[in-house]
Amino acid sequence: MTDASLRITLPDGSVREMAQGTTPGDVAASIGAGLAKAALAARVNGDLWDLNRPLEGDTQLALITSKDAEEALDIVRHDFAHVLAEAVQELFPGTQVTIGPSIEDGFYYDFAPKDRGPFTEDDLPVIEAKMREIIARNQPITREVWNREEAIAHFNSIGETYKAQIIDDIIAPGEPITVYRQGEWMDLCRGPHLPSTGKLNPEAFKLTKVAGAYWRGDHRNAMLSRIYGTAWLSKKDLEAYLHRIEEAEKRDHRKLGREMDLFHLQEEAHGSVFWHPNGWVLWQALEQYMRRRLTRADYVEVRTPQLYHNKFWKTSGHWDKFRAGMFLVPDEIPNIDTEEPTLGEHPDFLAIKPMNCPGHIQIFDQGIKSYRDLPIRMTEFGCCHRNEPHGALHGLMRVRQFTQDDAHIFCRDDQFIDETIAFCQLLQTVYTDLGFTEFKVHLATRPELRAGSDEVWDRAEKGLEEAVKAAGYEFKVFPGEGAFYGPKLEFHLRDAIGRTWQCGTIQLDFVLPERFDISYVSEDGSRQRPVMLHRAILGSLERFIAILIENYAGKFPLWLAPRQVVVATIVSDANDYAVEVTNALKAAGIRAEADIRNEKINYKVREHSLGKVPYLLVVGKREAEERTVAVRRLGSDEKQQVASLDEIIERLREEGTPPDLRG
């Protein structure tokens, strides 16, 4: 090896000696033509790196190809954003570009159009065509390092005042910046990027929508025109994504909620749900199932107040972290003489609870607890309120009033690993029962703003990592995403069309027991702090019901279906028999109703199919005489079957039994 060479260590541990000025692309070519063609970027000593950027010393090098989907997609989407910006500026001269990041499933770019209004959906096909033209040019994408002041002057000189402002605001004087050039077009960017626009697949992207966006997200600033797109590594991936989006629109829980008459929302109770009878049946089926599962797992159910003095939230730390998200109520003293409330000079404030933890701690703190009493698994279907911004509310997915299947486990140091394992096992069986067979686990570690010492956090993170490993789950670490009082495991389940939802969580907490000064008597008679596990499986019941609606597209398994059976008549002569059948079904514990309206049977079939009723039992004069029913199963391709009344009752009773009650 000479002083003028570099040592390149590859992921398999092999070392290559290369000349100074070598790029990752050169290394790929030295390994093989196939890899050189497939390589998109590189990871150099852990940092993302352009293929054509020279290495700066001895290097740990990993080449990124389409097999590294997550990293490759982020780079590809960023490149598509640049191609979008170039296309818009070619088509609409004078348009300023601002920011254009990659995002989940795609990218966007914010523009300030000149001498025209904001972009519309009609502009998208023209812009897409220009983007494909730019891709076909196969323009080299090169990285340049500029002086900060030089860059500000350049962008101001070409009328890109937003770019100049970005540099002025975020780059310190004297610091260099990077600019990426593709052909004659250039943009301020940190990178990395592909070697050329031709590396992009022209059949793997689509512009999806336009929207308004304030500059820097501030309503006091200018309104910009944002164009969104989606981008993938292959046409097949794009088509699969577009199919998911189409399916998601069909499955939208707000649409199905109206069609199935489950719930509604209105301005006078912003962010709170009006549950209709059908929706409340669904809620109760889910809650009762969870209550049975928790009872078998030795949880005790409690109920805690809605309003607490703010001193509780100050003690817990929530007052400092989440006060803006709490609904506050002054502690008014009723005055029956003047009918005007009386407030002291410095009135106390109550907060409607945004979570249940402080209340459960108060119950634990009543009386002396022994080490023999632990673990105590305390659960509550607690109604909470959080002051979410109006614009963030979204059907049942994000509301202001919600109910959690919340629980807190108070245990000893030598118990929290076993308790975590038991929780994971319970969670997995619940998800399976509810139709979700796949989920991923994330370990979220200490955030920048947190309570507790580094020593406490070291202990908590080590303990939770040990617990998830003991539970047998693979996991990915997400630094900085933990709760302010402890690290947590997040469970992200996958639905029927491939979307993921974070629902379950368990958080390991040494902080709140200390802040609330709770303890138990240990075997040697000393007082010890309990470990506190905050855990939920469904999370918010409102949100989980929305996920269920969309996962099943409203076609629930029979035990969850709000209306399980409708008995519909063909002729009025069968009305009495339809009522008799309905009553027999109800007596067997089946949720049934009769439809004896003077309407044609095809009308009734369409209506109840739209309402996603699993079973339609059709009866006419013959069925009444033979004491049978004609059975129609929602979504079934099978022809209508005829069954005896006793036979169908037994079948429906068996199918409608919740999974935890089956033999």
Sequence and secondary structure as in RCSB ss.txt:
>XXXX:A:sequence
MTDASLRITLPDGSVREMAQGTTPGDVAASIGAGLAKAALAARVNGDLWDLNRPLEGDTQLALITSKDAEEALDI
VRHDFAHVLAEAVQELFPGTQVTIGPSIEDGFYYDFAPKDRGPFTEDDLPVIEAKMREIIARNQPITREVWNREE
AIAHFNSIGETYKAQIIDDIIAPGEPITVYRQGEWMDLCRGPHLPSTGKLNPEAFKLTKVAGAYWRGDHRNAMLS
RIYGTAWLSKKDLEAYLHRIEEAEKRDHRKLGREMDLFHLQEEAHGSVFWHPNGWVLWQALEQYMRRRLTRADYV
EVRTPQLYHNKFWKTSGHWDKFRAGMFLVPDEIPNIDTEEPTLGEHPDFLAIKPMNCPGHIQIFDQGIKSYRDLP
IRMTEFGCCHRNEPHGALHGLMRVRQFTQDDAHIFCRDDQFIDETIAFCQLLQTVYTDLGFTEFKVHLATRPELR
AGSDEVWDRAEKGLEEAVKAAGYEFKVFPGEGAFYGPKLEFHLRDAIGRTWQCGTIQLDFVLPERFDISYVSEDG
SRQRPVMLHRAILGSLERFIAILIENYAGKFPLWLAPRQVVVATIVSDANDYAVEVTNALKAAGIRAEADIRNEK
INYKVREHSLGKVPYLLVVGKREAEERTVAVRRLGSDEKQQVASLDEIIERLREEGTPPDLRG
>XXXX:A:secstr
  TTEEEEE TTS EEEEETT  HHHHHHHH HHHHHH  EEEETTEEE TTS   SSEEEEEE TTSHHHHHHH
HHHHHHHHHHHHHHHHSTT EE    EETTEEEEEEE SSS    GGGHHHHHHHHHHHHHHT BEEEEEEEHHH
HHHHHHHTT HHHHHHHHHHS TT EEEEEEETTEEEE      SBGGGS TTSEEEEEEEEEEGGG TTS EEE
EEEEEE SSHHHHHHHHHHHHHHHHH HHHHHHHTT EE  GGGTT  EE HHHHHHHHHHHHHHHHHHHHTT E
E    SEEEHHHHHHHTHHHHHGGGS EEE  B  TTTS  B  SS  EEEE S SHHHHHHHHTSS  BGGG  
EEEEEEEEEE    GGG BTTTB SEEEEEEEEEEE TTTHHHHHHHHHHHHHHHHHHTT   EEEEEE   SS 
SS HHHHHHHHHHHHHHHHHTT  EEEETT SBTTB EEEEEEE TTS EEEEEEEEEESHHHHHTT  EE TTS
 EE  EEEEEEEEEEHHHHHHHHHHHHTT   TTT SS EEEEESSGGGHHHHHHHHHHHHHTT  EEEE  SS 
HHHHHHHHHHTT SEEEEE HHHHHHTEEEEEETT  S  EEEEHHHHHHHHHHHTS GGG  
